[in-house]
Amino acid sequence: MTVGSVETRTDFAPFEARLGDGILSRDRMVGMPVFRIKREAIADALRFLRDEPGLRFNMLTDLTVVDCIGLHDGDRFDAVYLLHSLERRERVALKCPVPEEDPFIDSATPLFKNADWLEREAYDQYGVVFRGHPNLKRILNHKEFVGHPLRKDYDIYKGQWLSEADDLLDELEIRHRLDPKPRSSDRETMTLNMGPSHPASHGTLRNLVELEGETVLYAIPEIGYLHRGFEKSAETHEYNQVVPYTDRLNYCSALINNVAYVKAVEELCGIEITERCKYIRVIITELSRIMDHLVCNAANLVDIGALTNYWYLFNLREKIYNVLESLTGARLTNSYARVGGLWADTHPEFEDGVKMLLKETPKHVNDTLKLVARNRIFLDRTVGVGAIGTEEAISYGFTGPCLRATGYEYDLRKELPYDGYDRFEFDVPSGHQGDVYDRVMVRFAEIFESCRIVEQALAQMPAGPVNVEHPSIIIPSKKETHGSIEGLVNHFKIVMHGVDVPKGDGYAGIEAANGELGFYIVSDGEMKPYKCKVRAPCFQIYSAYPRLVEGGMVADAVAVLGSLNVIAGELDR
């Protein structure tokens, strides 16, 4: 198996002419072409790729660092930028060598707003300094943490306790200096914490807000501590052993996480899954999308006082859980997907269970819409609240319903179809002004579209195996294992050494419920991922929370937070 070639329609000649000897080499990885760039040229490279009319790589999909100490000679770190041209449906990656003895690189925050948190994460986990960043401080690990945990030489058994919680006042002072806000009076402002000990703060999230009356002047978000160290754990487990860890990312739609992860590994291996597997994955993905949207909208509605709707939507969610539990054997964290296929095929009653859901779902959603669609309280609490435009949303890295709510109809299932999504007829719902109302209504509309997709997938479901026939990917059947020496050897090899993944790196993203969920995986040819970086959609979306709530009322901050669907397990990993 070899890492596949990358097809691209983009003419990079203007870029190569502009950068000149700032380009060290041109390479490729699974999913996109790659340019290795000198670090003194990285800012110019990012700006040109973003602004040049023939290129327009206008979204920074992700930014991470690779500790190359076990990969190759040369500089210890590679800063990796994954860029996406939404207009032309193309991707490109930039890699920038960074030496260990002087680990700095220019910040991309003047170009992409989501670079703020992405660079803080890279600094926190690897110790690479982004020169010119407005507030380069830790974001996932606490303020007293020593070292950088994703470096290969970090002692993972070294416990580090936090003796005193961060008051976040230093960040508030930075905001005062960089972004002074006019005040309507001379009265004293109030500083208080919203969360984490409150149902409307959604899990471990905490926001320090400065209020003038009930108006939010400044909001300083803190992710909190639900960290399980997904990316570090992935480096110490075989590829299929990582699947249960993906369940704990967005646990409201765990099966989507399974599918996204194994898809990234499959592309690295050059595997094409079976037709039946594609259709089953589509069905479980869309049912999971429905569940996720139900949780998001139900929680958001109850946050602003609409309790009855919560029961309508959560009752439906329980019915979906019943069907998925009968398929996977687990209710919340399913661990159903495998590299090259699935844990098992569907059972005889599965199709009837899904058809029942297709009848139940519109009823529950329509009953809810009757209560809120023209409800004056709901409209007052959502219309015009937390609005954001398309260009700014893209700069913040918005994807999924939050981006489509701005009126930009971008959906990876349509634009870069995978798993046969191009065979199904469905619409891409969008909003108008990117406010709380649009984000809620886009999710409701997507539930109906997911039902359309599931109905078509059931009708077109082909027969055949669900797993690929590949001796170094899928464990042989019991008959093969017990009946032939080849089967026994292959069984032993996969159990003892895991999936055979070639050397290389690659990125694959799918349209998850919250937006683009992607995995950037580096393989050194061994039995475990050398690196596994999650492109968690709500990490970048949540970084825009201050922008969305500042200038609004403190009650609006609750409605905005619920509309973003921030899932703590996906946020902090």
C-alpha positions in Angstrom: 0.0 0.0 0.0 1.2 3.5 -0.8 0.0 6.9 0.2 -2.3 7.9 -2.6 -1.6 10.8 -4.9 -3.4 14.1 -4.5 -5.5 15.5 -7.4 -5.8 19.3 -7.4 -7.1 21.7 -10.0 -5.3 24.7 -8.4 -2.5 26.4 -10.3 0.1 27.2 -7.6 2.5 28.8 -10.0 1.7 32.4 -8.8 2.3 31.2 -5.2 5.6 29.6 -6.0 6.7 32.7 -7.9 5.7 35.0 -5.0 7.4 32.9 -2.3 10.5 32.0 -4.4 13.2 30.6 -2.2 10.9 30.9 0.8 9.6 27.5 -0.4 11.8 24.7 0.8 10.1 21.9 -1.1 6.8 20.7 -2.6 5.4 17.5 -1.4 2.0 15.8 -0.8 0.1 14.1 1.9 -3.2 12.2 1.8 -5.9 14.8 1.2 -4.0 17.7 -0.2 -0.7 19.0 -1.6 2.0 20.3 0.8 4.5 23.1 0.7 7.4 23.3 3.1 7.9 27.0 3.9 10.8 28.8 5.7 9.4 30.2 9.0 10.3 33.8 8.0 8.1 33.4 5.0 5.1 31.8 6.7 3.1 35.1 7.2 3.5 36.1 3.5 2.6 32.6 2.4 -0.6 32.5 4.4 -1.6 36.0 3.3 -1.0 35.3 -0.4 -2.9 32.0 -0.3 -5.8 33.7 1.4 -6.0 36.8 -0.7 -4.9 35.8 -4.2 -8.0 35.7 -6.4 -7.0 32.4 -8.1 -6.3 30.7 -4.8 -8.6 32.1 -2.0 -7.7 29.6 0.7 -9.9 31.6 3.0 -10.3 29.2 5.9 -7.6 28.0 8.3 -9.1 24.6 8.9 -6.6 23.7 11.6 -3.1 24.4 12.9 -1.0 22.0 14.9 2.6 21.0 15.6 4.4 17.7 15.0 7.3 16.7 17.2 9.6 15.2 14.6 12.1 13.8 17.1 11.3 10.2 16.0 10.5 10.9 12.4 13.4 12.5 10.6 16.6 14.4 11.1 16.6 18.2 11.1 14.5 20.7 13.0 12.6 19.1 15.9 9.2 20.7 15.1 6.9 21.1 12.1 4.2 23.7 12.4 1.4 22.4 10.1 -1.3 24.7 8.6 -4.3 23.1 6.9 -6.0 25.6 4.6 -9.3 25.2 2.7 -10.7 27.2 -0.2 -14.5 27.0 0.3 -15.1 28.6 -3.0 -13.1 26.1 -5.1 -13.4 23.0 -2.8 -9.7 22.6 -2.5 -7.3 22.1 0.3 -3.6 22.7 0.8 -1.1 22.3 3.7 1.9 24.4 4.7 4.6 22.9 6.9 7.1 25.1 8.6 10.3 23.7 10.3 10.9 25.1 13.7 14.1 24.4 15.6 14.0 23.3 19.2 16.6 25.8 20.4 14.7 28.8 19.1 11.1 27.6 18.7 9.3 30.7 17.4 7.2 31.4 14.4 5.2 34.5 13.4 1.5 34.5 14.5 -1.3 34.2 12.0 -3.8 36.1 14.2 -3.8 39.2 11.9 -5.0 36.9 9.1 -7.3 34.4 10.7 -9.3 35.0 13.8 -9.4 31.3 14.8 -5.6 31.3 14.8 -5.9 32.9 18.3 -7.0 29.7 20.1 -5.2 27.4 17.7 -1.9 29.0 18.4 -2.5 29.0 22.1 -3.2 25.3 21.9 0.0 24.6 19.9 2.0 26.7 22.4 0.4 25.0 25.4 1.0 21.4 24.1 4.3 21.8 22.2 6.0 25.0 23.4 6.2 26.6 20.0 6.0 30.4 20.5 3.9 32.4 18.0 5.5 35.8 17.8 3.0 38.7 17.8 0.2 36.8 19.3 -1.9 39.1 21.5 -2.3 36.8 24.5 -0.1 33.7 24.2 -1.0 31.8 27.4 -2.0 28.2 28.1 -5.6 27.3 27.1 -6.0 23.6 27.9 -3.5 23.0 30.7 -3.7 25.1 33.9 -1.6 28.1 34.6 0.8 26.3 37.0 1.5 23.5 34.5 5.2 22.9 33.7 6.3 21.4 30.4 4.4 20.6 27.2 2.5 17.3 27.3 2.4 16.4 23.6 6.2 16.5 23.2 7.5 13.0 22.8 9.8 13.2 25.8 7.2 14.4 28.2 6.6 12.1 31.2 2.9 11.3 31.1 3.0 9.9 34.6 4.0 13.2 36.1 1.0 14.6 37.9 0.7 18.4 38.2 -1.7 19.9 40.6 -3.3 23.3 40.4 -3.1 25.1 43.8 -5.2 28.2 42.9 -7.8 28.7 40.2 -7.1 31.3 37.5 -9.1 34.5 38.1 -8.8 35.5 34.4 -8.3 39.1 35.4 -5.1 39.3 33.4 -7.0 38.5 30.2 -9.6 41.1 31.1 -6.9 43.7 31.4 -5.5 42.8 28.0 -9.0 43.2 26.5 -9.3 46.6 28.2 -6.0 47.7 26.6 -6.5 46.2 23.1 -10.2 46.8 22.8 -11.5 49.7 24.9 -15.3 49.9 25.0 -17.3 53.1 25.3 -19.6 53.2 28.3 -23.1 54.8 28.5 -22.5 56.1 32.0 -19.9 56.6 34.7 -21.4 54.0 37.0 -19.2 51.2 38.3 -19.2 48.0 36.3 -19.7 44.5 37.8 -17.4 41.5 37.1 -18.8 38.0 37.7 -18.5 34.4 36.7 -21.1 32.7 34.5 -20.6 29.1 35.3 -19.4 26.5 35.6 -21.8 25.7 38.4 -25.0 26.5 36.6 -27.1 24.4 34.2 -27.1 27.1 31.5 -23.3 27.2 31.5 -23.2 23.8 29.8 -20.8 21.5 31.6 -17.3 22.8 32.5 -17.5 26.1 30.7 -16.9 29.3 32.6 -17.1 32.8 31.4 -15.8 35.9 33.3 -18.1 38.7 32.2 -17.8 42.4 32.9 -21.3 44.0 33.0 -22.5 47.5 32.8 -26.0 47.0 34.2 -27.2 44.0 32.3 -25.0 44.7 29.2 -22.0 42.5 28.6 -18.9 44.7 28.0 -16.4 41.9 28.0 -16.5 38.1 28.1 -13.5 36.0 28.8 -14.2 32.2 28.2 -12.4 29.4 30.0 -12.7 25.9 28.7 -12.5 24.3 32.1 -11.2 20.8 32.8 -12.8 17.8 31.3 -9.5 16.8 29.6 -9.0 13.2 28.9 -5.9 13.6 26.8 -7.3 12.1 23.7 -4.4 13.0 21.4 -1.8 11.7 23.8 -3.8 8.5 24.4 -4.0 7.9 20.7 -0.2 7.8 20.5 -0.1 4.9 22.9 -2.9 2.7 21.4 -3.3 0.7 18.2 -5.4 2.3 15.5 -8.6 0.4 16.2 -8.1 0.8 20.0 -8.5 4.5 19.5 -12.1 4.1 18.3 -13.6 4.0 21.9 -11.8 7.2 22.7 -13.5 8.9 19.8 -16.8 8.1 21.4 -15.9 10.5 24.2 -15.4 13.5 21.9 -18.9 14.7 20.9 -20.7 12.1 23.1 -24.1 13.5 21.8 -23.4 11.9 18.4 -20.6 9.4 19.1 -21.1 7.3 16.0 -20.1 10.3 13.8 -16.8 10.5 15.7 -16.2 6.8 15.0 -16.8 7.2 11.3 -14.7 10.4 10.9 -11.7 8.8 12.6 -11.7 5.5 10.8 -12.2 7.3 7.5 -9.0 9.3 8.1 -7.1 6.0 8.8 -8.7 4.3 5.7 -7.5 7.2 3.5 -4.0 6.9 4.9 -4.1 3.2 4.1 -5.6 3.7 0.6 -8.7 1.6 1.5 -12.1 1.8 -0.3 -14.8 0.4 2.0 -17.6 -1.8 0.7 -20.8 -0.4 -0.7 -22.9 -1.8 2.1 -20.6 -0.3 4.7 -21.0 3.1 3.1 -24.8 2.9 3.3 -24.8 1.7 6.9 -22.4 4.5 7.9 -24.6 7.0 6.2 -27.7 5.8 8.1 -26.0 5.8 11.6 -24.4 9.1 10.9 -27.7 10.8 9.9 -29.5 9.3 12.9 -26.7 10.6 15.1 -27.0 14.0 13.5 -30.7 14.1 14.3 -29.9 13.1 18.0 -27.3 15.8 18.2 -29.6 18.5 16.9 -32.3 17.4 19.2 -30.0 17.7 22.2 -28.8 21.1 21.1 -32.2 22.7 20.4 -33.8 21.0 23.4 -31.2 22.4 25.8 -31.2 25.8 24.2 -35.0 26.0 24.4 -35.1 25.0 28.1 -32.3 27.5 28.8 -34.6 30.3 27.7 -37.6 28.9 29.5 -39.4 26.6 27.1 -39.6 23.3 29.1 -42.4 21.4 27.2 -40.3 21.4 24.0 -37.5 19.7 25.8 -39.6 16.7 26.6 -40.9 16.4 23.0 -37.4 16.4 21.6 -35.7 14.2 24.3 -38.4 11.6 24.1 -37.6 11.2 20.4 -33.9 11.1 21.2 -34.5 8.1 23.5 -36.3 6.2 20.7 -33.2 6.7 18.5 -31.0 5.5 21.3 -33.1 2.3 21.4 -32.5 1.6 17.8 -28.8 2.3 17.9 -28.3 0.3 21.1 -29.9 -2.7 19.4 -27.4 -2.4 16.6 -24.2 -1.6 18.5 -24.8 -3.1 22.0 -24.1 0.3 23.6 -26.4 3.2 24.2 -24.2 6.4 24.4 -20.6 5.4 23.4 -21.0 2.9 20.7 -17.5 2.0 19.3 -19.2 0.5 16.2 -16.9 1.5 13.4 -13.6 -0.3 12.5 -10.8 0.6 10.1 -12.0 -1.0 6.9 -15.6 -1.6 8.0 -17.9 -2.1 11.0 -18.0 -4.2 14.1 -20.9 -6.2 12.7 -23.6 -6.1 10.1 -27.1 -4.9 10.9 -29.6 -7.3 12.5 -33.0 -8.3 10.9 -35.1 -5.8 13.0 -32.8 -2.8 12.3 -34.6 -1.7 9.2 -38.0 -1.8 10.8 -36.7 0.2 13.8 -35.3 2.9 11.5 -38.6 3.1 9.5 -40.4 3.7 12.8 -38.0 6.6 13.6 -38.7 8.1 10.2 -42.4 8.2 11.1 -41.9 9.5 14.6 -39.3 12.2 14.0 -41.4 14.7 11.9 -44.2 14.5 14.5 -42.0 15.3 17.4 -40.2 18.1 15.6 -43.4 19.6 14.2 -45.1 19.6 17.6 -42.1 21.6 18.9 -42.2 24.0 16.1 -45.8 24.7 16.7 -44.9 25.9 20.1 -41.9 28.1 19.2 -41.9 29.1 15.5 -44.3 32.1 16.1 -43.9 32.4 19.9 -43.3 36.0 20.8 -41.0 35.2 23.7 -38.9 32.8 21.6 -38.6 35.4 18.8 -37.7 38.2 21.2 -35.0 36.0 22.7 -33.5 34.8 19.5 -34.0 37.1 16.5 -31.0 39.4 16.0 -29.2 37.9 19.0 -25.6 36.8 18.7 -25.5 37.6 14.9 -22.4 37.2 12.8 -21.7 37.6 9.1 -20.4 35.0 6.7 -16.8 36.4 6.2 -16.2 36.8 9.9 -17.7 33.4 10.6 -15.3 31.8 8.1 -12.3 33.7 9.7 -13.3 32.2 13.1 -13.4 28.7 11.5 -17.2 28.3 11.7 -18.5 25.2 9.9 -21.7 23.2 9.9 -25.0 24.7 11.1 -23.3 27.8 12.6 -21.8 28.7 9.3 -24.9 27.9 7.3 -27.0 30.0 9.6 -25.1 33.0 8.1 -26.6 32.2 4.7 -23.5 30.4 3.3 -24.7 27.0 2.1 -21.6 25.0 2.6 -21.9 21.3 3.5 -19.1 18.7 3.0 -21.7 16.1 2.1 -22.4 18.2 -1.0 -19.2 20.0 -1.7 -16.7 17.1 -1.1 -19.0 14.1 -1.0 -17.9 10.9 0.7 -19.5 7.5 1.5 -21.9 8.0 -1.4 -23.6 11.2 -0.3 -23.7 12.3 -3.9 -26.2 9.6 -4.6 -28.8 11.1 -2.3 -31.2 14.0 -2.9 -31.3 16.5 0.0 -31.2 20.2 0.5 -28.8 22.3 2.5 -30.8 24.6 4.9 -29.4 28.0 5.6 -30.3 31.1 7.5 -30.1 34.8 6.8 -28.2 36.8 9.5 -26.4 34.1 11.6 -28.3 34.8 14.8 -29.6 32.4 17.5 -32.9 32.1 15.6 -31.2 31.0 12.4 -28.9 28.5 14.2 -31.9 26.9 15.9 -34.0 26.8 12.8 -31.2 25.5 10.6 -30.8 22.5 12.9 -34.6 21.8 12.9 -34.5 21.9 9.1 -31.5 19.6 8.9 -33.4 17.0 10.9 -35.9 16.7 8.1 -33.2 16.5 5.5 -31.4 13.7 7.5 -34.7 11.8 7.4 -34.8 12.1 3.6 -31.2 10.8 3.4 -31.9 7.8 5.7 -35.1 6.9 3.8 -33.1 6.8 0.5 -30.3 4.9 2.0 -32.6 2.3 3.3 -34.3 1.9 0.0 -31.0 1.6 -1.9 -29.1 -0.5 0.6 -27.0 -3.1 -1.2 -26.3 -6.6 -0.1 -22.8 -7.9 0.5 -20.1 -7.7 3.1 -19.6 -4.8 5.5 -15.8 -5.3 5.9 -13.1 -5.1 3.2 -11.1 -8.3 2.4 -7.7 -7.2 3.5 -5.5 -9.5 5.6 -3.6 -6.7 7.3 -6.7 -4.6 8.1 -9.6 -6.9 9.0 -9.4 -9.9 11.4 -10.3 -13.1 9.4 -13.5 -15.0 10.2 -13.4 -17.8 12.7 -13.7 -20.3 9.9 -10.6 -18.8 8.1 -8.6 -18.5 11.4 -9.3 -22.1 12.4 -9.2 -23.6 8.9 -6.0 -22.3 7.4 -2.5 -21.3 8.4 -2.8 -18.0 6.5 -5.9 -17.1 8.4 -4.3 -18.0 11.8 -1.2 -15.9 11.0 -3.3 -12.9 9.9 -5.4 -13.2 13.0 -2.4 -13.3 15.2 -0.7 -10.4 13.4 -3.7 -8.1 13.7 -4.4 -9.0 17.3 -0.7 -8.5 18.4 0.4 -5.7 16.1 -2.8 -4.0 15.0 -3.7 -2.5 11.6 -0.9 -2.1 9.1 -0.8 1.6 8.2 2.0 2.9 5.9 4.3 5.8 6.7 2.9 9.2 5.8 0.4 11.7 7.0 -3.0 12.8 5.9 -6.2 14.7 6.9 -9.8 13.8 6.4 -12.8 15.7 7.5 -16.6 14.9 7.4 -19.7 16.9 8.0 -20.4 16.1 11.6 -23.4 17.5 13.5 -21.4 20.6 14.8 -19.5 21.1 11.5 -16.3 19.8 10.0 -14.8 17.1 12.2 -11.4 16.1 11.0 -8.4 14.0 11.9 -4.9 14.8 11.0 -2.9 11.6 11.4 0.9 11.0 11.1 2.1 7.4 10.7 5.6 6.3 11.2 4.7 2.8 9.9 4.4 1.4 13.4 1.4 -0.2 15.1 0.2 3.1 16.8 -0.4 6.6 15.4 2.7 8.8 15.7 0.3 11.8 16.0 -3.5 12.1 15.9 -4.8 15.7 15.9 -8.6 16.3 16.1 -10.1 19.2 14.2 -13.0 19.6 16.7 -15.6 22.0 15.2 -16.8 23.6 18.4 -13.3 24.5 19.6 -13.1 27.2 16.9 -16.7 28.1 17.1 -16.5 28.7 20.9 -13.5 31.0 20.4 -16.0 33.5 18.8 -18.2 33.5 21.9 -17.0 36.9 23.2 -17.6 38.5 19.8 -21.2 37.2 19.8 -22.2 38.2 23.3 -20.4 41.5 23.9 -22.7 44.4 23.6 -25.8 42.2 24.3 -27.7 41.5 27.5 -26.5 39.0 30.0 -29.6 36.9 29.4 -28.7 36.8 25.7 -25.3 35.2 26.6 -27.2 32.1 27.7 -29.2 31.9 24.5 -26.1 32.4 22.4 -24.1 29.7 24.2 -26.9 27.1 23.7 -27.1 27.9 20.0 -23.4 27.2 19.4 -23.8 23.6 20.7 -20.5 23.5 22.6 -19.8 19.9 23.7 -17.1 19.8 26.4 -15.6 16.5 25.4 -15.0 17.7 21.9 -14.0 21.2 23.0 -11.1 20.2 25.2 -10.4 16.6 24.2 
